[in-house]
Amino acid sequence: MSGNHMNFDLINKKGIINKGKTNFDNAYYSGQIIEREEPNIMHMHESTYTSCQLDHPHYYFLSEKMKMLQGDKIIARPI
């Protein structure tokens, strides 16, 4: 996960990433705000999913809310 800016609370182990993005299995995910709830659960707001690796992809799915369970699945609504 990479982004423009990150705040992290070491005591509560929760953080926020602004304009973050990551990739997994030839899929690329990005979000305007990404919140870490638990070590493997992230909530992404105003997020996109695409298989295009360009900074400005030709096509993507847009979702207001996306929940990423790392290594397992992505839940998005509405698309």
PDB file of N, CA, C and O in Angstrom, chain B, residues numbered from 101:
ATOM      1  N   MET B 101       0.855  -1.170   0.000  1.00  0.00           N
ATOM      2  CA  MET B 101       0.000   0.000   0.000  1.00  0.00           C
ATOM      3  C   MET B 101       0.894   1.224   0.000  1.00  0.00           C
ATOM      4  O   MET B 101       1.821   1.321   0.804  1.00  0.00           O
ATOM      5  N   SER B 102       0.623   2.147  -0.888  1.00  0.00           N
ATOM      6  CA  SER B 102       1.353   3.410  -0.932  1.00  0.00           C
ATOM      7  C   SER B 102       0.345   4.544  -1.083  1.00  0.00           C
ATOM      8  O   SER B 102      -0.781   4.328  -1.531  1.00  0.00           O
ATOM      9  N   GLY B 103       0.757   5.752  -0.708  1.00  0.00           N
ATOM     10  CA  GLY B 103      -0.143   6.888  -0.795  1.00  0.00           C
ATOM     11  C   GLY B 103       0.590   8.195  -0.639  1.00  0.00           C
ATOM     12  O   GLY B 103       1.810   8.222  -0.473  1.00  0.00           O
ATOM     13  N   ASN B 104      -0.164   9.290  -0.693  1.00  0.00           N
ATOM     14  CA  ASN B 104       0.421  10.621  -0.574  1.00  0.00           C
ATOM     15  C   ASN B 104       0.724  11.001   0.866  1.00  0.00           C
ATOM     16  O   ASN B 104       1.724  11.665   1.137  1.00  0.00           O
ATOM     17  N   HIS B 105      -0.139  10.580   1.797  1.00  0.00           N
ATOM     18  CA  HIS B 105       0.001  10.979   3.197  1.00  0.00           C
ATOM     19  C   HIS B 105      -0.581   9.887   4.081  1.00  0.00           C
ATOM     20  O   HIS B 105      -1.595   9.282   3.735  1.00  0.00           O
ATOM     21  N   MET B 106       0.063   9.628   5.238  1.00  0.00           N
ATOM     22  CA  MET B 106      -0.421   8.590   6.135  1.00  0.00           C
ATOM     23  C   MET B 106      -0.352   9.059   7.585  1.00  0.00           C
ATOM     24  O   MET B 106       0.643   9.640   8.016  1.00  0.00           O
ATOM     25  N   ASN B 107      -1.431   8.796   8.332  1.00  0.00           N
ATOM     26  CA  ASN B 107      -1.477   9.004   9.784  1.00  0.00           C
ATOM     27  C   ASN B 107      -1.697   7.638  10.418  1.00  0.00           C
ATOM     28  O   ASN B 107      -2.544   6.871   9.962  1.00  0.00           O
ATOM     29  N   PHE B 108      -0.939   7.330  11.466  1.00  0.00           N
ATOM     30  CA  PHE B 108      -1.076   6.027  12.112  1.00  0.00           C
ATOM     31  C   PHE B 108      -0.985   6.192  13.615  1.00  0.00           C
ATOM     32  O   PHE B 108      -0.065   6.832  14.126  1.00  0.00           O
ATOM     33  N   ASP B 109      -1.950   5.608  14.324  1.00  0.00           N
ATOM     34  CA  ASP B 109      -1.990   5.620  15.784  1.00  0.00           C
ATOM     35  C   ASP B 109      -1.340   4.327  16.274  1.00  0.00           C
ATOM     36  O   ASP B 109      -1.913   3.250  16.109  1.00  0.00           O
ATOM     37  N   LEU B 110      -0.166   4.417  16.866  1.00  0.00           N
ATOM     38  CA  LEU B 110       0.579   3.239  17.297  1.00  0.00           C
ATOM     39  C   LEU B 110      -0.093   2.508  18.460  1.00  0.00           C
ATOM     40  O   LEU B 110       0.068   1.295  18.596  1.00  0.00           O
ATOM     41  N   ILE B 111      -0.832   3.215  19.286  1.00  0.00           N
ATOM     42  CA  ILE B 111      -1.495   2.582  20.423  1.00  0.00           C
ATOM     43  C   ILE B 111      -2.707   1.770  19.956  1.00  0.00           C
ATOM     44  O   ILE B 111      -2.844   0.602  20.321  1.00  0.00           O
ATOM     45  N   ASN B 112      -3.582   2.374  19.158  1.00  0.00           N
ATOM     46  CA  ASN B 112      -4.783   1.694  18.681  1.00  0.00           C
ATOM     47  C   ASN B 112      -4.545   0.869  17.423  1.00  0.00           C
ATOM     48  O   ASN B 112      -5.401   0.080  17.024  1.00  0.00           O
ATOM     49  N   LYS B 113      -3.389   1.049  16.801  1.00  0.00           N
ATOM     50  CA  LYS B 113      -3.003   0.344  15.577  1.00  0.00           C
ATOM     51  C   LYS B 113      -4.009   0.545  14.446  1.00  0.00           C
ATOM     52  O   LYS B 113      -4.380  -0.397  13.746  1.00  0.00           O
ATOM     53  N   LYS B 114      -4.441   1.800  14.286  1.00  0.00           N
ATOM     54  CA  LYS B 114      -5.331   2.184  13.203  1.00  0.00           C
ATOM     55  C   LYS B 114      -4.687   3.332  12.451  1.00  0.00           C
ATOM     56  O   LYS B 114      -3.977   4.150  13.035  1.00  0.00           O
ATOM     57  N   GLY B 115      -4.941   3.388  11.150  1.00  0.00           N
ATOM     58  CA  GLY B 115      -4.329   4.432  10.355  1.00  0.00           C
ATOM     59  C   GLY B 115      -5.200   4.884   9.211  1.00  0.00           C
ATOM     60  O   GLY B 115      -6.190   4.232   8.877  1.00  0.00           O
ATOM     61  N   ILE B 116      -4.836   6.004   8.608  1.00  0.00           N
ATOM     62  CA  ILE B 116      -5.524   6.563   7.446  1.00  0.00           C
ATOM     63  C   ILE B 116      -4.481   6.913   6.402  1.00  0.00           C
ATOM     64  O   ILE B 116      -3.463   7.534   6.710  1.00  0.00           O
ATOM     65  N   ILE B 117      -4.741   6.508   5.159  1.00  0.00           N
ATOM     66  CA  ILE B 117      -3.870   6.837   4.026  1.00  0.00           C
ATOM     67  C   ILE B 117      -4.680   7.676   3.055  1.00  0.00           C
ATOM     68  O   ILE B 117      -5.796   7.304   2.694  1.00  0.00           O
ATOM     69  N   ASN B 118      -4.130   8.806   2.630  1.00  0.00           N
ATOM     70  CA  ASN B 118      -4.783   9.653   1.626  1.00  0.00           C
ATOM     71  C   ASN B 118      -4.242   9.300   0.249  1.00  0.00           C
ATOM     72  O   ASN B 118      -3.032   9.181   0.055  1.00  0.00           O
ATOM     73  N   LYS B 119      -5.155   9.134  -0.707  1.00  0.00           N
ATOM     74  CA  LYS B 119      -4.836   8.798  -2.096  1.00  0.00           C
ATOM     75  C   LYS B 119      -3.899   7.592  -2.174  1.00  0.00           C
ATOM     76  O   LYS B 119      -2.803   7.662  -2.730  1.00  0.00           O
ATOM     77  N   GLY B 120      -4.371   6.484  -1.599  1.00  0.00           N
ATOM     78  CA  GLY B 120      -3.581   5.267  -1.558  1.00  0.00           C
ATOM     79  C   GLY B 120      -3.871   4.349  -2.734  1.00  0.00           C
ATOM     80  O   GLY B 120      -4.924   4.440  -3.366  1.00  0.00           O
ATOM     81  N   LYS B 121      -2.917   3.460  -3.019  1.00  0.00           N
ATOM     82  CA  LYS B 121      -3.125   2.451  -4.056  1.00  0.00           C
ATOM     83  C   LYS B 121      -2.262   1.233  -3.780  1.00  0.00           C
ATOM     84  O   LYS B 121      -1.225   1.303  -3.120  1.00  0.00           O
ATOM     85  N   THR B 122      -2.736   0.113  -4.314  1.00  0.00           N
ATOM     86  CA  THR B 122      -2.031  -1.149  -4.159  1.00  0.00           C
ATOM     87  C   THR B 122      -2.402  -2.055  -5.330  1.00  0.00           C
ATOM     88  O   THR B 122      -3.318  -1.746  -6.092  1.00  0.00           O
ATOM     89  N   ASN B 123      -1.691  -3.169  -5.473  1.00  0.00           N
ATOM     90  CA  ASN B 123      -2.034  -4.129  -6.512  1.00  0.00           C
ATOM     91  C   ASN B 123      -1.887  -5.546  -5.966  1.00  0.00           C
ATOM     92  O   ASN B 123      -1.144  -5.795  -5.017  1.00  0.00           O
ATOM     93  N   PHE B 124      -2.629  -6.480  -6.605  1.00  0.00           N
ATOM     94  CA  PHE B 124      -2.603  -7.880  -6.210  1.00  0.00           C
ATOM     95  C   PHE B 124      -3.143  -8.714  -7.367  1.00  0.00           C
ATOM     96  O   PHE B 124      -4.228  -8.432  -7.874  1.00  0.00           O
ATOM     97  N   ASP B 125      -2.408  -9.728  -7.789  1.00  0.00           N
ATOM     98  CA  ASP B 125      -2.826 -10.645  -8.863  1.00  0.00           C
ATOM     99  C   ASP B 125      -3.313  -9.903 -10.117  1.00  0.00           C
ATOM    100  O   ASP B 125      -4.429 -10.142 -10.579  1.00  0.00           O
ATOM    101  N   ASN B 126      -2.505  -9.027 -10.656  1.00  0.00           N
ATOM    102  CA  ASN B 126      -2.819  -8.266 -11.873  1.00  0.00           C
ATOM    103  C   ASN B 126      -4.069  -7.398 -11.741  1.00  0.00           C
ATOM    104  O   ASN B 126      -4.713  -7.091 -12.744  1.00  0.00           O
ATOM    105  N   ALA B 127      -4.413  -7.007 -10.534  1.00  0.00           N
ATOM    106  CA  ALA B 127      -5.523  -6.089 -10.290  1.00  0.00           C
ATOM    107  C   ALA B 127      -4.976  -4.903  -9.500  1.00  0.00           C
ATOM    108  O   ALA B 127      -4.093  -5.059  -8.656  1.00  0.00           O
ATOM    109  N   TYR B 128      -5.507  -3.723  -9.784  1.00  0.00           N
ATOM    110  CA  TYR B 128      -5.027  -2.485  -9.170  1.00  0.00           C
ATOM    111  C   TYR B 128      -6.181  -1.799  -8.458  1.00  0.00           C
ATOM    112  O   TYR B 128      -7.256  -1.618  -9.030  1.00  0.00           O
ATOM    113  N   TYR B 129      -5.953  -1.421  -7.212  1.00  0.00           N
ATOM    114  CA  TYR B 129      -6.960  -0.798  -6.372  1.00  0.00           C
ATOM    115  C   TYR B 129      -6.447   0.559  -5.910  1.00  0.00           C
ATOM    116  O   TYR B 129      -5.264   0.713  -5.609  1.00  0.00           O
ATOM    117  N   SER B 130      -7.344   1.543  -5.856  1.00  0.00           N
ATOM    118  CA  SER B 130      -6.961   2.853  -5.332  1.00  0.00           C
ATOM    119  C   SER B 130      -8.147   3.445  -4.586  1.00  0.00           C
ATOM    120  O   SER B 130      -9.295   3.068  -4.820  1.00  0.00           O
ATOM    121  N   GLY B 131      -7.855   4.378  -3.684  1.00  0.00           N
ATOM    122  CA  GLY B 131      -8.906   5.033  -2.917  1.00  0.00           C
ATOM    123  C   GLY B 131      -8.459   6.409  -2.479  1.00  0.00           C
ATOM    124  O   GLY B 131      -7.276   6.636  -2.226  1.00  0.00           O
ATOM    125  N   GLN B 132      -9.409   7.332  -2.388  1.00  0.00           N
ATOM    126  CA  GLN B 132      -9.090   8.678  -1.928  1.00  0.00           C
ATOM    127  C   GLN B 132      -8.697   8.656  -0.455  1.00  0.00           C
ATOM    128  O   GLN B 132      -7.750   9.331  -0.052  1.00  0.00           O
ATOM    129  N   ILE B 133      -9.432   7.873   0.355  1.00  0.00           N
ATOM    130  CA  ILE B 133      -9.121   7.713   1.781  1.00  0.00           C
ATOM    131  C   ILE B 133      -9.187   6.227   2.096  1.00  0.00           C
ATOM    132  O   ILE B 133     -10.165   5.559   1.759  1.00  0.00           O
ATOM    133  N   ILE B 134      -8.149   5.710   2.740  1.00  0.00           N
ATOM    134  CA  ILE B 134      -8.098   4.298   3.118  1.00  0.00           C
ATOM    135  C   ILE B 134      -7.870   4.233   4.621  1.00  0.00           C
ATOM    136  O   ILE B 134      -6.910   4.804   5.139  1.00  0.00           O
ATOM    137  N   GLU B 135      -8.763   3.531   5.317  1.00  0.00           N
ATOM    138  CA  GLU B 135      -8.675   3.396   6.768  1.00  0.00           C
ATOM    139  C   GLU B 135      -8.347   1.952   7.117  1.00  0.00           C
ATOM    140  O   GLU B 135      -8.963   1.023   6.594  1.00  0.00           O
ATOM    141  N   ARG B 136      -7.385   1.771   7.991  1.00  0.00           N
ATOM    142  CA  ARG B 136      -7.025   0.430   8.454  1.00  0.00           C
ATOM    143  C   ARG B 136      -7.797   0.149   9.729  1.00  0.00           C
ATOM    144  O   ARG B 136      -7.628   0.840  10.734  1.00  0.00           O
ATOM    145  N   GLU B 137      -8.650  -0.876   9.684  1.00  0.00           N
ATOM    146  CA  GLU B 137      -9.449  -1.247  10.849  1.00  0.00           C
ATOM    147  C   GLU B 137      -8.709  -2.275  11.695  1.00  0.00           C
ATOM    148  O   GLU B 137      -8.578  -2.100  12.906  1.00  0.00           O
ATOM    149  N   GLU B 138      -8.236  -3.319  11.086  1.00  0.00           N
ATOM    150  CA  GLU B 138      -7.463  -4.372  11.724  1.00  0.00           C
ATOM    151  C   GLU B 138      -6.283  -4.667  10.805  1.00  0.00           C
ATOM    152  O   GLU B 138      -6.240  -4.142   9.693  1.00  0.00           O
ATOM    153  N   PRO B 139      -5.335  -5.481  11.226  1.00  0.00           N
ATOM    154  CA  PRO B 139      -4.162  -5.715  10.376  1.00  0.00           C
ATOM    155  C   PRO B 139      -4.479  -6.133   8.940  1.00  0.00           C
ATOM    156  O   PRO B 139      -3.731  -5.776   8.030  1.00  0.00           O
ATOM    157  N   ASN B 140      -5.556  -6.874   8.710  1.00  0.00           N
ATOM    158  CA  ASN B 140      -5.855  -7.342   7.355  1.00  0.00           C
ATOM    159  C   ASN B 140      -7.171  -6.814   6.812  1.00  0.00           C
ATOM    160  O   ASN B 140      -7.671  -7.349   5.822  1.00  0.00           O
ATOM    161  N   ILE B 141      -7.753  -5.788   7.417  1.00  0.00           N
ATOM    162  CA  ILE B 141      -9.017  -5.213   6.943  1.00  0.00           C
ATOM    163  C   ILE B 141      -8.830  -3.726   6.691  1.00  0.00           C
ATOM    164  O   ILE B 141      -8.399  -2.982   7.572  1.00  0.00           O
ATOM    165  N   MET B 142      -9.162  -3.302   5.466  1.00  0.00           N
ATOM    166  CA  MET B 142      -9.065  -1.885   5.107  1.00  0.00           C
ATOM    167  C   MET B 142     -10.371  -1.426   4.474  1.00  0.00           C
ATOM    168  O   MET B 142     -10.987  -2.152   3.693  1.00  0.00           O
ATOM    169  N   HIS B 143     -10.779  -0.221   4.820  1.00  0.00           N
ATOM    170  CA  HIS B 143     -11.959   0.404   4.239  1.00  0.00           C
ATOM    171  C   HIS B 143     -11.468   1.486   3.282  1.00  0.00           C
ATOM    172  O   HIS B 143     -10.691   2.361   3.665  1.00  0.00           O
ATOM    173  N   MET B 144     -11.931   1.417   2.027  1.00  0.00           N
ATOM    174  CA  MET B 144     -11.503   2.366   0.999  1.00  0.00           C
ATOM    175  C   MET B 144     -12.713   3.203   0.582  1.00  0.00           C
ATOM    176  O   MET B 144     -13.773   2.655   0.280  1.00  0.00           O
ATOM    177  N   HIS B 145     -12.559   4.526   0.565  1.00  0.00           N
ATOM    178  CA  HIS B 145     -13.629   5.442   0.186  1.00  0.00           C
ATOM    179  C   HIS B 145     -13.290   6.058  -1.173  1.00  0.00           C
ATOM    180  O   HIS B 145     -12.140   6.397  -1.449  1.00  0.00           O
ATOM    181  N   GLU B 146     -14.336   6.197  -2.025  1.00  0.00           N
ATOM    182  CA  GLU B 146     -14.155   6.685  -3.400  1.00  0.00           C
ATOM    183  C   GLU B 146     -13.044   5.891  -4.077  1.00  0.00           C
ATOM    184  O   GLU B 146     -12.016   6.441  -4.471  1.00  0.00           O
ATOM    185  N   SER B 147     -13.272   4.603  -4.200  1.00  0.00           N
ATOM    186  CA  SER B 147     -12.224   3.679  -4.650  1.00  0.00           C
ATOM    187  C   SER B 147     -12.478   3.166  -6.058  1.00  0.00           C
ATOM    188  O   SER B 147     -13.599   3.211  -6.566  1.00  0.00           O
ATOM    189  N   THR B 148     -11.403   2.674  -6.678  1.00  0.00           N
ATOM    190  CA  THR B 148     -11.486   2.098  -8.021  1.00  0.00           C
ATOM    191  C   THR B 148     -10.796   0.747  -8.052  1.00  0.00           C
ATOM    192  O   THR B 148      -9.873   0.473  -7.286  1.00  0.00           O
ATOM    193  N   TYR B 149     -11.275  -0.089  -8.965  1.00  0.00           N
ATOM    194  CA  TYR B 149     -10.661  -1.381  -9.259  1.00  0.00           C
ATOM    195  C   TYR B 149     -10.456  -1.445 -10.766  1.00  0.00           C
ATOM    196  O   TYR B 149     -11.363  -1.107 -11.527  1.00  0.00           O
ATOM    197  N   THR B 150      -9.282  -1.871 -11.205  1.00  0.00           N
ATOM    198  CA  THR B 150      -8.996  -2.011 -12.625  1.00  0.00           C
ATOM    199  C   THR B 150      -7.914  -3.061 -12.834  1.00  0.00           C
ATOM    200  O   THR B 150      -7.197  -3.429 -11.902  1.00  0.00           O
ATOM    201  N   SER B 151      -7.807  -3.535 -14.062  1.00  0.00           N
ATOM    202  CA  SER B 151      -6.691  -4.416 -14.424  1.00  0.00           C
ATOM    203  C   SER B 151      -5.701  -3.671 -15.324  1.00  0.00           C
ATOM    204  O   SER B 151      -4.731  -4.256 -15.805  1.00  0.00           O
ATOM    205  N   CYS B 152      -5.952  -2.376 -15.549  1.00  0.00           N
ATOM    206  CA  CYS B 152      -5.073  -1.519 -16.343  1.00  0.00           C
ATOM    207  C   CYS B 152      -4.024  -0.906 -15.412  1.00  0.00           C
ATOM    208  O   CYS B 152      -4.374  -0.289 -14.406  1.00  0.00           O
ATOM    209  N   GLN B 153      -2.747  -1.072 -15.740  1.00  0.00           N
ATOM    210  CA  GLN B 153      -1.689  -0.623 -14.832  1.00  0.00           C
ATOM    211  C   GLN B 153      -1.264   0.831 -15.006  1.00  0.00           C
ATOM    212  O   GLN B 153      -0.327   1.266 -14.336  1.00  0.00           O
ATOM    213  N   LEU B 154      -1.909   1.591 -15.871  1.00  0.00           N
ATOM    214  CA  LEU B 154      -1.564   3.001 -16.072  1.00  0.00           C
ATOM    215  C   LEU B 154      -2.000   3.852 -14.879  1.00  0.00           C
ATOM    216  O   LEU B 154      -2.927   3.481 -14.159  1.00  0.00           O
ATOM    217  N   ASP B 155      -1.331   4.999 -14.664  1.00  0.00           N
ATOM    218  CA  ASP B 155      -1.718   5.910 -13.583  1.00  0.00           C
ATOM    219  C   ASP B 155      -3.137   6.420 -13.776  1.00  0.00           C
ATOM    220  O   ASP B 155      -3.872   6.593 -12.803  1.00  0.00           O
ATOM    221  N   HIS B 156      -3.526   6.660 -15.012  1.00  0.00           N
ATOM    222  CA  HIS B 156      -4.894   7.048 -15.359  1.00  0.00           C
ATOM    223  C   HIS B 156      -5.448   5.944 -16.246  1.00  0.00           C
ATOM    224  O   HIS B 156      -5.313   6.012 -17.468  1.00  0.00           O
ATOM    225  N   PRO B 157      -6.083   4.904 -15.641  1.00  0.00           N
ATOM    226  CA  PRO B 157      -6.505   3.724 -16.407  1.00  0.00           C
ATOM    227  C   PRO B 157      -7.567   4.046 -17.458  1.00  0.00           C
ATOM    228  O   PRO B 157      -8.346   4.988 -17.316  1.00  0.00           O
ATOM    229  N   HIS B 158      -7.572   3.236 -18.514  1.00  0.00           N
ATOM    230  CA  HIS B 158      -8.557   3.386 -19.589  1.00  0.00           C
ATOM    231  C   HIS B 158      -9.960   3.002 -19.117  1.00  0.00           C
ATOM    232  O   HIS B 158     -10.949   3.525 -19.631  1.00  0.00           O
ATOM    233  N   TYR B 159     -10.052   2.110 -18.160  1.00  0.00           N
ATOM    234  CA  TYR B 159     -11.335   1.605 -17.681  1.00  0.00           C
ATOM    235  C   TYR B 159     -11.167   1.209 -16.212  1.00  0.00           C
ATOM    236  O   TYR B 159     -10.064   0.874 -15.781  1.00  0.00           O
ATOM    237  N   TYR B 160     -12.252   1.246 -15.451  1.00  0.00           N
ATOM    238  CA  TYR B 160     -12.220   0.861 -14.043  1.00  0.00           C
ATOM    239  C   TYR B 160     -13.638   0.743 -13.515  1.00  0.00           C
ATOM    240  O   TYR B 160     -14.578   1.246 -14.131  1.00  0.00           O
ATOM    241  N   PHE B 161     -13.796   0.086 -12.384  1.00  0.00           N
ATOM    242  CA  PHE B 161     -15.034   0.059 -11.632  1.00  0.00           C
ATOM    243  C   PHE B 161     -14.862   1.050 -10.487  1.00  0.00           C
ATOM    244  O   PHE B 161     -13.840   1.047  -9.801  1.00  0.00           O
ATOM    245  N   LEU B 162     -15.858   1.890 -10.286  1.00  0.00           N
ATOM    246  CA  LEU B 162     -15.823   2.909  -9.241  1.00  0.00           C
ATOM    247  C   LEU B 162     -16.807   2.524  -8.148  1.00  0.00           C
ATOM    248  O   LEU B 162     -17.927   2.105  -8.442  1.00  0.00           O
ATOM    249  N   SER B 163     -16.405   2.661  -6.899  1.00  0.00           N
ATOM    250  CA  SER B 163     -17.271   2.339  -5.769  1.00  0.00           C
ATOM    251  C   SER B 163     -17.104   3.404  -4.697  1.00  0.00           C
ATOM    252  O   SER B 163     -15.992   3.859  -4.432  1.00  0.00           O
ATOM    253  N   GLU B 164     -18.217   3.799  -4.081  1.00  0.00           N
ATOM    254  CA  GLU B 164     -18.139   4.762  -2.979  1.00  0.00           C
ATOM    255  C   GLU B 164     -17.473   4.140  -1.764  1.00  0.00           C
ATOM    256  O   GLU B 164     -16.707   4.800  -1.063  1.00  0.00           O
ATOM    257  N   LYS B 165     -17.765   2.869  -1.515  1.00  0.00           N
ATOM    258  CA  LYS B 165     -17.196   2.161  -0.363  1.00  0.00           C
ATOM    259  C   LYS B 165     -16.668   0.805  -0.818  1.00  0.00           C
ATOM    260  O   LYS B 165     -17.330   0.090  -1.569  1.00  0.00           O
ATOM    261  N   MET B 166     -15.497   0.468  -0.366  1.00  0.00           N
ATOM    262  CA  MET B 166     -14.909  -0.827  -0.664  1.00  0.00           C
ATOM    263  C   MET B 166     -14.236  -1.335   0.608  1.00  0.00           C
ATOM    264  O   MET B 166     -13.531  -0.589   1.288  1.00  0.00           O
ATOM    265  N   LYS B 167     -14.457  -2.597   0.919  1.00  0.00           N
ATOM    266  CA  LYS B 167     -13.823  -3.217   2.085  1.00  0.00           C
ATOM    267  C   LYS B 167     -12.877  -4.291   1.566  1.00  0.00           C
ATOM    268  O   LYS B 167     -13.295  -5.205   0.857  1.00  0.00           O
ATOM    269  N   MET B 168     -11.610  -4.179   1.918  1.00  0.00           N
ATOM    270  CA  MET B 168     -10.588  -5.110   1.436  1.00  0.00           C
ATOM    271  C   MET B 168     -10.170  -6.022   2.580  1.00  0.00           C
ATOM    272  O   MET B 168      -9.653  -5.559   3.597  1.00  0.00           O
ATOM    273  N   LEU B 169     -10.395  -7.310   2.411  1.00  0.00           N
ATOM    274  CA  LEU B 169      -9.916  -8.327   3.344  1.00  0.00           C
ATOM    275  C   LEU B 169      -8.679  -8.910   2.682  1.00  0.00           C
ATOM    276  O   LEU B 169      -8.784  -9.785   1.822  1.00  0.00           O
ATOM    277  N   GLN B 170      -7.509  -8.431   3.079  1.00  0.00           N
ATOM    278  CA  GLN B 170      -6.263  -8.759   2.387  1.00  0.00           C
ATOM    279  C   GLN B 170      -6.059 -10.264   2.283  1.00  0.00           C
ATOM    280  O   GLN B 170      -6.195 -11.003   3.258  1.00  0.00           O
ATOM    281  N   GLY B 171      -5.725 -10.695   1.061  1.00  0.00           N
ATOM    282  CA  GLY B 171      -5.481 -12.090   0.788  1.00  0.00           C
ATOM    283  C   GLY B 171      -6.735 -12.930   0.670  1.00  0.00           C
ATOM    284  O   GLY B 171      -6.642 -14.145   0.495  1.00  0.00           O
ATOM    285  N   ASP B 172      -7.934 -12.306   0.765  1.00  0.00           N
ATOM    286  CA  ASP B 172      -9.162 -13.074   0.717  1.00  0.00           C
ATOM    287  C   ASP B 172     -10.137 -12.534  -0.327  1.00  0.00           C
ATOM    288  O   ASP B 172     -10.343 -13.174  -1.358  1.00  0.00           O
ATOM    289  N   LYS B 173     -10.740 -11.369  -0.081  1.00  0.00           N
ATOM    290  CA  LYS B 173     -11.733 -10.831  -0.995  1.00  0.00           C
ATOM    291  C   LYS B 173     -11.915  -9.338  -0.829  1.00  0.00           C
ATOM    292  O   LYS B 173     -11.429  -8.720   0.119  1.00  0.00           O
ATOM    293  N   ILE B 174     -12.649  -8.774  -1.807  1.00  0.00           N
ATOM    294  CA  ILE B 174     -12.996  -7.349  -1.814  1.00  0.00           C
ATOM    295  C   ILE B 174     -14.527  -7.267  -1.847  1.00  0.00           C
ATOM    296  O   ILE B 174     -15.174  -7.967  -2.625  1.00  0.00           O
ATOM    297  N   ILE B 175     -15.091  -6.419  -1.008  1.00  0.00           N
ATOM    298  CA  ILE B 175     -16.529  -6.186  -1.002  1.00  0.00           C
ATOM    299  C   ILE B 175     -16.723  -4.725  -1.371  1.00  0.00           C
ATOM    300  O   ILE B 175     -16.182  -3.835  -0.715  1.00  0.00           O
ATOM    301  N   ALA B 176     -17.505  -4.477  -2.433  1.00  0.00           N
ATOM    302  CA  ALA B 176     -17.710  -3.091  -2.905  1.00  0.00           C
ATOM    303  C   ALA B 176     -19.184  -2.834  -3.115  1.00  0.00           C
ATOM    304  O   ALA B 176     -19.919  -3.695  -3.600  1.00  0.00           O
ATOM    305  N   ARG B 177     -19.615  -1.621  -2.741  1.00  0.00           N
ATOM    306  CA  ARG B 177     -20.981  -1.234  -3.023  1.00  0.00           C
ATOM    307  C   ARG B 177     -21.115   0.278  -2.997  1.00  0.00           C
ATOM    308  O   ARG B 177     -20.380   0.913  -2.240  1.00  0.00           O
ATOM    309  N   PRO B 178     -21.956   0.875  -3.733  1.00  0.00           N
ATOM    310  CA  PRO B 178     -22.448   0.355  -5.016  1.00  0.00           C
ATOM    311  C   PRO B 178     -21.367   0.514  -6.084  1.00  0.00           C
ATOM    312  O   PRO B 178     -20.453   1.325  -5.929  1.00  0.00           O
ATOM    313  N   ILE B 179     -21.469  -0.245  -7.147  1.00  0.00           N
ATOM    314  CA  ILE B 179     -20.527  -0.151  -8.278  1.00  0.00           C
ATOM    315  C   ILE B 179     -21.260   0.486  -9.422  1.00  0.00           C
ATOM    316  O   ILE B 179     -20.685   0.677 -10.493  1.00  0.00           O
TER     317      ILE B 179
END
